[in-house]
Amino acid sequence: MTAATSTSDLAEHNVTGVDFNDRQHLRYTGLPLIDIHAHVLQTRPTDPANGPPSGTGPGASLDQAALMLEVAQEFSIGRTYSMCYPDDITPLRERFGARLGFNGSIMKKPDEPDDAAYRTLDRFLELGVEIIKFWSAPRGRERGLLVDAPWRIEAARRARAAGVRVVMVHVGDPDVWFRKTYTDTAKFGTKPDQYVGFERMLQMFPDMTWIGAHMGGDPEHADHLEALLERYPHLYYDTSATKWQVREVSGHREAIRSLVCRHPQRFLFGSDLVTRHGLPREHYVSRYWCQRILWESSWEGRSPIADGDYTPGPDGLPTPPLRGLYLPEDVLKQVYHTNASRILANSAQNKA
């Protein structure tokens, strides 16, 4: 594997010049992976250059969705669960069939009545989503996007009554953001504050499966993640947010490896990849490559992905180390496929 001597002219997806075609370290060859956390959407030429698709405007295209899923298949991902706009679900389903499942994000604006959230939920339920999502990052607190806001409690009740028994929650953000971005604790709360409402929901809905996105929002603290797993048997974590996981899981490799190996039935593979207009194929390749290298190999080197949250050390290297965990084969099978298959099959039985 070769590295470039200069990073100044390389794209964000490969600032180290890694050869993504070198996949000898990808040792897992079992059941197809299930990506439980992704954002496959229609894209448009008018979409923001560095943000998610807008969901409106002329020129809607499924080209990026096709490209992303083509790369996913190349990395043995057989099914991807997408968070997208309700209007995207039908064209995506018609084009890609069983390769996609859907997760409905339940949101509303601060000045909207609670019924706005319930209408969104109803639309997603009509479209057959298998999961609902509560985005509750600290930067959403002032907009009322608390995980245990009354309208979200009611949305969970209504989803449960309709047979949807899986809820994904984005509840935390990286420690570095609390040091740099969320310094106003009166506005954003502390990192431990984020979990108070989350635990309340876990206690209120023990008959639903809860997925803590992005390694529960706390890959920096394996002891906290384990304490939650031990208190709440219906809680799982996904591995999504590649830059974040590469940086922090690599930095806490032994603690996270031990945690996953002690609780192999409680982790799910996720990428958090987002289709965007004009993205090159290698952008998608880089995220899948890094995720699989991280969990199944013993590879060590620099992350190829530009990471604005990483502060270079004395060596001055611009990206964090990527240090593979080399999870055992039986653990990988559960993380990559079996766990997601099981919880979604159980949810489908309740819905039937």
C-alpha positions, 0 to 999 in steps of 0.5 A: 500500500503506497502513500503520497508524499504530498497531500495538498492536491488530493481530495478529501476522501484520500489525503494520504494516497491509499490504494483503495483497490488493495483489499487483502485486509478485508477478511470477512467473507460471510453473510452480506452486510446490513448497513443500518444507518445511511442516507440514500436520497434523490439528488439535484443540481441545486442541492447545497455543495457541502450539505445533504440533498434539499429534497425539492427542486427540478432535476431529481436524479437517482444516479448518486443513489445507484452509484452509492449502492453499486459501491456498497455491493462491491463491499458486500453490503446487501441491504441498506437502511436509508433515512430520506424524505418521504417523497424519495421512498417510492422512486427509490423502492421502485428502482432498487427494491429489496436493496433498500429499507427505510427509516423515518426521521420524525422532526418538526420546526419550533413554531409548528404544532405537534401535529406536524410531527404526527403527520410526518410519522403517519406518512412514513408509516403509510410508506412502510418504514421499518425504523423511526429516528429521533435526531437529538444532537446538542445543536438541536436543543434550542429548537426543541429537538430533545429526545424526550420531548412530549411530542416525541414520546407520543410519536414513539407510542403511535409508532409502537401501536402501528407495529414499528418497534425499532427507534434510532436516536442521535443523542451525542456528539464527539467530545471534541465538539464539547470542547470547541463548539458546545462550550455554552453549556447553558445552551447545549448542556454537557455531554452527560446531560444528553443521556438523561432524556435518552435513558428516560425513553429507554425506561418508558419503552422497554418493549421497543428496540433502541439503536444509539447511532454513532456508537451511542454518541460516545465511542470515547467512553467505552465504560459509559457505553457498557453501563448503558448496555447492562442497564437496558437490554433493548439497547444497541449501538451502530458503528456509523459516522466513519471519520468519528469512529476511525478517530476515536475507536482507533484511539481507544482500540483495546477498550472498544474491542473488548466491549464489542467482544463482550457484547457482540449481539448489541452492535450493528454496522452502519456507514452514515453515508449520504448521497450528494450531487456530484460526489465521485465514486471514491468518496463512497469507496473511502467510507466503506473501505475505512469502516471494514478496515477498522472492524475486521483488520489489523491494519495500521496507518493514517486515515485517508479521509480528511478530518477537521476535528482532528488536531495533528500531534507533534508529527504534524500528520494531517489525519488521525491513525486508523488502527484496526480492531481485528474482531473475531469472525463470529463477532463480525458476523453478528455486527455485520448481519445477524443482529440487524436481521434479528431485530428487524425480523422481530419488529416485522412480526409485531407489525404483521 
